Amino acid sequence: MYSRYALLIIALLLGLAPLAAARAAGLEIRFCPEQTVRTYPLDSLRGVQSLLLQNAAIVNVGDTPVTLRALEIELLRDGAVVDRRSLDAATLTAAAQSGKGLQDQGMVEMLAFQFCDGRLLQQRKLAASATLAPGEALLVMQQVFAWKGTRDALRVRALSNAPEAAASLRIDPATSRTVFRWPLAGGPWTIAGASFHGTHRWGVPEEFALDIVKAGADGRTYRDGGRQNTQFHAYGADVVAAADGVVSSVITGAKELAPLLREPGESMQAYFGRVGAQQATNMAEGDVGMAGESVVLDHGGSEYSVYAHLKPGSVRVKPGDKLTAGQVIGQLGSSGNSTEPHLHFQVCDRPNVLLCAALIPAFERIEVANSDGPRPLQNGDVVIAGD
């Protein structure tokens, strides 16, 4: 309802960083993000974890065609395979056709932030089947896993008429080293988070991001029909630094459009069509069209917090400013690629709103209303922030 660019990613069924690779006689397996795939709890009380492999690319770097017969995706613990998923030739052919269709439509290039700023494929042509001509690649996207217990590595093995190729990623359940307070004053706040039935989880930069709104007594985020941004309960709220840091970058000059809500009687298909068209326009404008008025804070150790869609003209800080936790940086708005006023908050490993890989933020001084105990945030949670 209030995502940035994630609705477009989901609509297109589409996963930033330098790339890991393993070569064997003509085949190379590459990942994006590269060395680490992060887990997120589905149910903390019962110890159920989740993992999303955003992208694996199988590239023919040899001189002759290679036909894939299967792709094995394995989860390991202490070197032993605990879970295995096998994608057969028919499944790989379907994946190839999907990827080639996206490339032919120009969407792989448009959504370069999903593919390590284009470095995953390096402008290689995507194959239309499980047979890869020299220089072609096959893209496997968004493979989801869930389990109880521990897994510490993910391995992909490509089985073909060439010798087997394999490559691995480290599985990391850790949160950010930086401990954050809530980035808004007042409350309570309702969030969209890293659950699979939301939009953020499917985007590489924002996989563990939050969209934060405020609901009224009737459960709606607005009053009087919500035709104007000023009718939303969260609009204009002070946005504060969630931890001590240095301002890395500031984006200003963004437009703030009217709320883009679903009209009475409008089908979901028609609504998402309108949203997609507006998002395509926003995306063409680059960072200012996507993140809107925004601030990025550097917390050291390659950890950055992002505050996006701020109210135009409200930003109070500039690059190089040293901020303390709780210091006001601007006001909540709806600039950039936003369907209604909200704060988009994310933590990632680079100082670029789009060209980064998401980290899981660790929070203190917050309470999840009616939860069964302390746990990571999930879609629909109501958060009460402490002082």
Secondary structure in CASP SS format (residue, H / E / C, confidence):
PFRMAT SS
TARGET T0000
AUTHOR 0000-0000-0000
METHOD secondary structure of the structure
MODEL  1
M C 1.00
Y C 1.00
S C 1.00
R C 1.00
Y C 1.00
A H 1.00
L H 1.00
L H 1.00
I H 1.00
I H 1.00
A H 1.00
L C 1.00
L C 1.00
L C 1.00
G C 1.00
L C 1.00
A C 1.00
P C 1.00
L C 1.00
A C 1.00
A E 1.00
A E 1.00
R E 1.00
A E 1.00
A C 1.00
G C 1.00
L E 1.00
E E 1.00
I E 1.00
R E 1.00
F E 1.00
C E 1.00
P C 1.00
E C 1.00
Q C 1.00
T E 1.00
V E 1.00
R E 1.00
T E 1.00
Y E 1.00
P E 1.00
L E 1.00
D E 1.00
S C 1.00
L C 1.00
R C 1.00
G C 1.00
V E 1.00
Q E 1.00
S E 1.00
L E 1.00
L E 1.00
L E 1.00
Q E 1.00
N E 1.00
A E 1.00
A E 1.00
I E 1.00
V E 1.00
N E 1.00
V C 1.00
G C 1.00
D C 1.00
T C 1.00
P C 1.00
V E 1.00
T E 1.00
L E 1.00
R E 1.00
A E 1.00
L E 1.00
E E 1.00
I E 1.00
E E 1.00
L E 1.00
L E 1.00
R E 1.00
D C 1.00
G C 1.00
A E 1.00
V E 1.00
V E 1.00
D E 1.00
R E 1.00
R E 1.00
S E 1.00
L E 1.00
D E 1.00
A H 1.00
A H 1.00
T H 1.00
L H 1.00
T H 1.00
A H 1.00
A H 1.00
A H 1.00
Q H 1.00
S H 1.00
G H 1.00
K H 1.00
G H 1.00
L H 1.00
Q H 1.00
D H 1.00
Q C 1.00
G C 1.00
M H 1.00
V H 1.00
E H 1.00
M H 1.00
L C 1.00
A H 1.00
F H 1.00
Q H 1.00
F H 1.00
C H 1.00
D H 1.00
G H 1.00
R C 1.00
L C 1.00
L C 1.00
Q C 1.00
Q C 1.00
R C 1.00
K C 1.00
L E 1.00
A C 1.00
A C 1.00
S C 1.00
A C 1.00
T E 1.00
L E 1.00
A C 1.00
P C 1.00
G C 1.00
E C 1.00
A E 1.00
L E 1.00
L E 1.00
V E 1.00
M E 1.00
Q E 1.00
Q E 1.00
V E 1.00
F E 1.00
A E 1.00
W E 1.00
K E 1.00
G C 1.00
T C 1.00
R C 1.00
D C 1.00
A E 1.00
L E 1.00
R E 1.00
V E 1.00
R E 1.00
A E 1.00
L E 1.00
S E 1.00
N C 1.00
A C 1.00
P C 1.00
E C 1.00
A E 1.00
A E 1.00
A E 1.00
S E 1.00
L E 1.00
R E 1.00
I E 1.00
D E 1.00
P C 1.00
A C 1.00
T C 1.00
S C 1.00
R C 1.00
T C 1.00
V E 1.00
F E 1.00
R C 1.00
W C 1.00
P C 1.00
L E 1.00
A C 1.00
G C 1.00
G C 1.00
P C 1.00
W E 1.00
T E 1.00
I E 1.00
A E 1.00
G C 1.00
A C 1.00
S C 1.00
F C 1.00
H C 1.00
G C 1.00
T C 1.00
H H 1.00
R H 1.00
W H 1.00
G C 1.00
V C 1.00
P C 1.00
E C 1.00
E C 1.00
F C 1.00
A C 1.00
L E 1.00
D E 1.00
I E 1.00
V E 1.00
K C 1.00
A C 1.00
G C 1.00
A C 1.00
D C 1.00
G C 1.00
R C 1.00
T C 1.00
Y E 1.00
R C 1.00
D C 1.00
G C 1.00
G C 1.00
R C 1.00
Q C 1.00
N H 1.00
T H 1.00
Q H 1.00
F E 1.00
H C 1.00
A C 1.00
Y C 1.00
G C 1.00
A C 1.00
D E 1.00
V E 1.00
V E 1.00
A C 1.00
A C 1.00
A C 1.00
D C 1.00
G E 1.00
V E 1.00
V E 1.00
S E 1.00
S E 1.00
V E 1.00
I E 1.00
T C 1.00
G C 1.00
A C 1.00
K C 1.00
E E 1.00
L C 1.00
A C 1.00
P C 1.00
L C 1.00
L C 1.00
R C 1.00
E C 1.00
P C 1.00
G C 1.00
E C 1.00
S C 1.00
M H 1.00
Q H 1.00
A H 1.00
Y H 1.00
F H 1.00
G H 1.00
R H 1.00
V H 1.00
G H 1.00
A H 1.00
Q H 1.00
Q H 1.00
A H 1.00
T H 1.00
N H 1.00
M H 1.00
A H 1.00
E C 1.00
G C 1.00
D H 1.00
V H 1.00
G H 1.00
M H 1.00
A C 1.00
G C 1.00
E E 1.00
S E 1.00
V E 1.00
V E 1.00
L E 1.00
D E 1.00
H C 1.00
G C 1.00
G C 1.00
S C 1.00
E C 1.00
Y E 1.00
S E 1.00
V E 1.00
Y E 1.00
A E 1.00
H E 1.00
L E 1.00
K C 1.00
P C 1.00
G C 1.00
S C 1.00
V C 1.00
R C 1.00
V C 1.00
K C 1.00
P C 1.00
G C 1.00
D C 1.00
K E 1.00
L E 1.00
T C 1.00
A C 1.00
G C 1.00
Q C 1.00
V E 1.00
I E 1.00
G E 1.00
Q E 1.00
L E 1.00
G E 1.00
S C 1.00
S E 1.00
G C 1.00
N C 1.00
S C 1.00
T C 1.00
E C 1.00
P C 1.00
H E 1.00
L E 1.00
H E 1.00
F E 1.00
Q E 1.00
V E 1.00
C E 1.00
D C 1.00
R C 1.00
P C 1.00
N C 1.00
V C 1.00
L C 1.00
L C 1.00
C C 1.00
A C 1.00
A E 1.00
L E 1.00
I C 1.00
P C 1.00
A E 1.00
F E 1.00
E C 1.00
R C 1.00
I E 1.00
E E 1.00
V E 1.00
A C 1.00
N C 1.00
S C 1.00
D C 1.00
G C 1.00
P C 1.00
R C 1.00
P C 1.00
L C 1.00
Q C 1.00
N C 1.00
G C 1.00
D C 1.00
V E 1.00
V E 1.00
I E 1.00
A E 1.00
G C 1.00
D C 1.00
END
